Amino acid sequence: MKKNRMLYLLTMSLFLVIFSSCGKDDIEVVESGTSVSYDDVDFDRTITVIFSSSGNATVSGQGDDQTVSISGNGVTVTNTGSEMITYSLSGSTSNGFLKVYSASAQAIKLNGVSVTNTSGAAINIQGSAESLSSGAVTYVVLEGTNTLGDGSTYSNTPDDEDEKGAIFAEGPLVFSGDGSLTVKAVGKSGIMSDDDVTINGGTITVTSTAKVFVTNGDTTKVAGVKAKDGFVMNDGNLTVTCSGTGARGMSSDGTATINGGTINITVTGSNFGSSSGNGGNHGGPGGNSSSSDNSVAAKGMKFDGNITVTGGTLIVNCSNHEAIESKGEINVSGGHIYSHSAGDDAINSSSNLTIDDGYVCAYSSANDGIDANGNLYINGGVVYAIGSSSPELAIDANTEGGYKLYVNGGTLIAIGGLESGSSLSQSCYSTSSWSSSTWYSMTVGNTVYAFKTPSSAGSSLIVSASSTPTLKSGVSASGGTEYFNGMLLVGASVSGGNSVSLSSYNGGNSGGGPGGH
């Protein structure tokens, strides 16, 4: 007997549920954010859409329950049945789109397609025609080289519908495949879901020049990747570049979970409205402004929920605000993080921040390296934190709110000092001075860490490890494993240099208050 399956992401429980139409009591539950992809789901039908650069799009493979409307290269499909459909897209058009109305899950297979919609989204997944709200999953499968882009204005969106990005879906978006996708956003967000976004594979590049705009007093926020309920990265490569005013590289009202793959975010746009300056001037914990309700800070990645990193690589560079911010907790138990901000904190959490393992570099040339508005725990891993000149710090916990920095383990290099009142259960050491733009070596047991100092930062250099380290300055370093944009070599070969004396470090520097000063 043929099976039909419908995959839903339940918002409150954050679980994917697959219903078998052969028997509604037969329910398979798969935790949200796992490696469930297109190949794991049974689809019923393939509808082929071929876009044309010189004529009209052609569509084939539809059944009795699918109504197809074609206007030039604008293709609208209404699926009134329960069939789960794969839409196979190929061809090229400079003014077209695929729009789907369906209450069922579907897949969008990109087979070397290039689509730009001059008046809205290139891919637009709505709910059923009767009820536009839908939690049905859309699988985006990447094969070959693909390009999708939106228009500078969204002029044909019905009043009762949302259309918020070059790729938009009312339900979850799950990306997989071995191909590549370039998304060019000029009007709104690049990839946008009113639910979750999960990336399980493929190479995705989002380039956005879209900026925040205000209509009838309402501010429309944009991001390279925007997911209302949450974001999960399991595998693949995601590169996001945003240059628009107030635009964010990645944002969500929910959580971020990074288990694998590589994410590289660059945000160069200025802040929108009065949300400018650094975290110390922002009203309230977490470095948010402002004197204007419409102001929007151009952050690298900003999540209202927790950020959890268990593996993979996360690289964020931000010119004018926080590079990484969570309005909840940040928890790191693995992976490689390099976060640099030229305008605010490199990493900021509104609650506790915990590093148990992995490699974490937080480099701010304007404010704190790492700033937690709750307790900040360093229990393991390798941490390189750099804060700007006093009163900013390399590592700042909210002592004014009764919280502390706890250094319990790991390997720590901090330029710019630690928060006063810190609990240092693992011995820490300070140098009398340090030199800028210089390679240092730190030997801990049999492991050699070579690190390069920034061109400028705070006045103090603090180190800590499982045993008393040996420090040298002015060394030549080569080989080893490279981390932190080339600023750290682990297991490097070093030569030359001068020994640096270390003094026991028991105190800390005074911070400037909640929110990163």
N, C-alpha and C positions, 0 to 999 in steps of 0.2 A: 504494500500500500504506500502510495506517495505521501511524504511528510512535508508539511509546511511549518516553518518555524518563525516565530516573531520574537525579536530581541529588544528588550526594553531596559533602560537604565533607571532604576527607581531612585528619585532624587533624595529622599530622606535616608534611605538605608545604604545608598551608593552601591547597589548590587545590580549586576546584569542578570536578567531573567529571560530564559528562552522558553517559549510556550510551544508545544507541539500540537498542531491542529488535529492530529489523529486521536489525541486524548488529552483533554485539558488538565487531567490529574497528573499527567506526566510532565513534571516541571524540573528543569535542570537549572541550578543556580551557580553562577560564576562570579567571583568577586570582581568588582569594578577595577579597571586598571590592569587586569591580567593580560596575557598575550592573545586573547580571543581576537581573531581577525576574520577576514572574508572567507578564507579556506575552511574555517571551523563551522560555517553555517550553511545549511542547505537552501539554495535558491531555486525558484520555480521556473523562471523565464528570463531570457535575455532580450532586451530591446536595444537595437543598434541605432545610434545617432551619428550621422556623418555631416559635419559642417562644411560649408563651401565658401571659398574666397571669391567666387564669381557668380554664384547662383543661390538657390534656396537649400536649406538643410534637408536631408532625407532621413526618414525614420522607418524602421521595419522591425517586425517581431512582436508587435503589440497583440493582445488578446481581446476578448469580448469585454473584459472589465476595465480596459484602459482606453481612455479617450485622448487623442493626440491633436494638438493645435500647432500649426507651423505658420509663422509670419516671417518671411525672409530666413534668417538664421536664428530667430527666436523660437524655441521649442518648449511647449508646455504639455506635460503629461499629467492626467488625472487618473489615479488608480483607485477605483471604487471597490475593488475586491480585496481578498486577503492574500493574494499572491505576493511573494517576496521577489522583487525584480532586480536584476543587474542591468544597469544602463551602461553600455559600452560606447565610449565617445572617441571619435577620431576626426581628422580634418582640421580646418583653420577658418576663422572668421574674425574680422575686426569690429563686428557689431552683432553680437548674438548672445544666447544664453540657453541654459537648461533650467526649467522650473518644474518641480514635481510636487503635486498634491497627493498625499498618501498617509494612511494611518498605519501602514505596515513598514517594517524595516526594508531598506533597499541598499544596493551597492552602486557606486559610481566608479566604473573602471575607466581610467584615463590611459588611452592607447596612442600616445604621440599626438595629443590634441593641443590646439592653441585657440583660446576664446577670450575675447575682450567684449564687455558689455558697456557701451558708452553712456548708458542711462541707469545703471544699477549693478546687481550682482551677476557674475558669470555662472555660478551654481547657486541655486536657491531652493532649499528643501523645506516645504511647508508641511503642515499637518493635513488631515483630510479636508476636503472642500467644505464639509459641514462643520467641522471643528478644527480650526487652524492650529490649536495647541496640540502637540504630539511629542511623546517621548521616544518614538521609534528611532532606532539607531540607523545611521547612514555610514556604510563602510566606503572609504575612498581608497581605491587600489591603484598604485602607481606602476605603470609599465611604460618603458621608453622615456622620452623627454617631453614634458608638458608645461604649458604656460596658461595661466588664468589671470584676468585683470578686470577691475571694475571701472566705472566712470567717475568723473569729478563731481557730478550731481546725480542723485537718485530721483529721477523725475517721473517714473511710471509705477511707483509702489502704491497699491491700493490702500485706502485709509484703514482697513481693518487688518493689515498685515505688517509684519516686521521684515526688514531687509537691511542687515547691518554690516555686511562685509562682502568682499569679492567672492568668498565662499561662505555661505550662510546656511545654518540648519536650525530648525526649532528643537530638534532632538540632539543626541550625542553624535559626535563625529569620531570615527576610528580610522586612522591612517595606517596603511601597510603596503607592502610591495617592494620590488627591487629597483624601480624607476625613480625619476626625479620630477619635482614639481616646483615651478617658480610662480609665485603669486605677486602681482604688481598692484598695490592698493594706492589709489589716488584720491578716492572720495571718502571711504569709511575704513573699517578694520580690514586686515588681510584675510584671516581665518577667524570666523565667529560662530560660536554655538550658544544657544540659549540653555544649554545643558553642559555636558562635559566634552573635552577634547582629549583623545588618547592617541599617542603616536607609538606604533609598534614596528615601524620600519620605513624605508624609503629615505630619499634626500629631499628635504623641503627648504626652499629659500623664499623668504617673505621680504620684499622691499616695499616700504611704505613712505609716501610723501604726504599722506593724509594728515590733516590737523584738526584739532578740536574746533567746533563751531557752535554758535548759539542761535537757536531758532525760537522766537516767541518767549525768550527768557530762560529756555531750557538748554542746558549744556549737554552736547553729545560727545562722549568720550570715545577715543579710538585707540586701537592697539594693533601691533603686528599680529598677535594671536590673542584672542579674547574668548574666555569660556566662563559663562555665568556661574556654573556650579563647581567647576574644578578642572585641573589639567593633570595628565599622567604621561610621563615619558618613559617608555620601556626599552626602545631600541631605535636605531636610525639616526639621522642627522637633521637638525633644525637650525637654520641661520635666519636671524631676524635683524633687519636694519631699518630704523625709523628716524626720519629727519623732520617731521612735521611738528609744529608748535603744540605742546601739550600732549603729544602722542607718547604712548608707552610701548615698550617692546612686547611685554606680556602682562596680562592682568586677568583677575577673576574675583568674583564675590566669594569664591570658595577656596579650596586647598590646592596645593601643588605637591605632586609626588614624583620624584626623579629616581628611577631605578636603574637606568642604563642609557646608552646612546650618548649623543653629543649635542649640546645646545650652545649656540654662540649668539649673543644679543649685543647690538650696538645702538645706542640712542643718543642722537646729537641735537635733537630739537630743543628749543627754549621752552621755559614754563609758560603756561597760558594764564593770563590775568595777573593777579598779585601773588601767585604762588612761586615766588622767586627767592633767591638767597639760600642759606643753608639751614639745616635742621634746628640750629640753635635759635633761630628767629621764628620758628613755626609754633603755632599755638597748640600745645598739648603733646602728649607722648606720641612718638613715632615720626615726628618731623612733618606733619601735615600743616598747611597754612590754615587760616588765611583771613584776610580782610574782605574777601569777596567770595560769595557763594558759588560763583562761576569759575573760580581759579582752578586749574588742573596742573599738577606737577608732572613733568616729563621724566618719569622713573624708568629704570631698566626693566624690572619686573616687580609688580605689586599685587599681593594676594591678601584678601581680607581674612582668609583662614590660615592654617598652619602650612609651612613649607617643610617638606621632609625629603632629605637626600640620602639614599642608600647606596648609590652607585652612579656610574656614568661621569660625564664631564659637563660642567656648567661654567661658561665664561660670559661675564656681563661687563660692559663698559658703558658708562653713562656720563654725559657732559655736565648736566645742570641740576641733578637731584640724586636721591638715593639710587644706588645700583640694584640692590636687592632689598625688598621690604616685605615683611609679614605683619599684618595686624593681629596675628595670633602668635604662635610659637614657631621657632626654627629649630629643627632637629637634624643633625648630620651624623650618620653612622658609617659612611663610606663615600667613595667617589672623589672627584677632584673639582674644587671650586676656585675660580679666580674672579674676584669682583673688584672693579675699580670705579671710583666716582671722582670727578673733578669739581663737583658742586655740592656734595653733601656726604652723609655716611655711606660707606661701602656696603655694609650689611647692617640692617636695622630690624629689630623685632619689638613689637609692642608688649610682648610678654616674655617668658623665659626663652633662653637660647642655649642649646646643648650641643657640644661637639664630642662624640664618643670615638670616632675614628675617621679616616679619610685625610685628604689634603685640602686645607682651607687657607686662601690668601684673601685678606680684606684690606684694600689699599685706597685710602682717601687722601687726596691732596687738598681738601677743603674742610674736613671735619673729622669725626671719629672713624677708625677702621671698622671695629665691631661695636655696635651699640645695642644693648638690651635694656628695655624698660622694666624687666623683671630680673630674676637671677640669671647669671651667665655661668655655665659650667663648661670647663675644659677638662675632659676626662681621658682623652687619648687623641691619637692622630697627630698630624703635623700642622701647626698653625703659624702663619706669618701675617701679623697685623701691623698696619702702618697708619698712624694718624698724623694730621697736620700739626702745625705749631700750637703751643699753649694758648688757650686752655683746653684744646682738643686732645684726645687720647688715642692710643692704639686700641685699647680695649676698655669699654665704658659700661658699667652696670649702674642701675638706678639706686644708688645708695640713699639718695634723698627720699626715695619711697620705701626705704627699709629693706632693699635687696642688696645682693653682693655678687662680686666676681669670685668664683671658686676655681682655683687651679689645682686639680687633683691628679693629673697625669698628662701624658703626651709629650711632644716636643714643641716648644714655644719660642718664637722670635717676635719681639714686640718693639717697634720703634715709635716712640711717642708716649710711653708710660702706661701703667695700669691704674685702674680706678682705686681711689683711696678706700681703706677699710676692707680690702680684699682678703679672702681666706686662702692662704697659700700652703696647702698641705704637702705639695711637692716643692722642693727647694728652687728658688729663683735667684738669679744673679744679675747684677747691673755692671755696666762699664762707665768709666768716668766721662767718656765722650765717644763719639762715633764719626766716621767720615762718610760723606755723601758720594753717591755714584761709585761705590767701591765694592769689590768682591771680598767677602769674608768666608772663612771656613769654620765650621763648628763640628768637632768630633765628639760623638757620644758612643762609648764602647768601641765597636768595630765599624760603625757607620759614620761616613763623612757627609755632612750637609754643606754645600757651598751656596751662599745667597748673596745677591747684589742689593745694595742699599739704594733707596730712591735719591733723587737730586735734592730733596728737602723734606723735612718732617720734624716731629717733636725732638726735644733735646735728649731724651734718654733711650738707651738700648737695653732691653731686658731679655734674658734667655733662661730657659728652663728645660730640663730633660730628666729621664729616669735615673741618670747618674750625673755627676758633676762634669760638664762639658769643657772642652778645650777650645779656645777661640783664637783665631788669627785674622789680621786685616791685610788687605793689599795682596791677596794671593792670586795666582793664576789657576783657573779651574777649567776642566774639560771632562767630557764623558759623563757617565752616570745617566740617570733618568731625569728628564726635564719637566718641571712643573711651573705654574704661576707665570705664564707668559715669558718664560726664560729666566725668571728671577731666582729660581731655586733648582739646584742639581743635587739629586740624592745618589750617594755612592760615587761621587765625582773623584777624579784624580786632581790633587792640588799640589802646587809647589810654591816656594817662596813665601813672602808675607812676614809679618811681625806679630809676635805673641801679644795678646790683649789680656790685661789683668782683669779678673772678675771679683766683685765684692758681693757679699750676701745681701739680698734684697728682701726687706721685710715690709716695706711701706707701699705707698701708692701716691698717685697724683689726684688732686681734687678735680672732679668733673664739673660740668656746667649746668647740670639739671636734666630732668627727663627730656626724652626726645632727641638726645644727641647734642645737647647744648643749645 
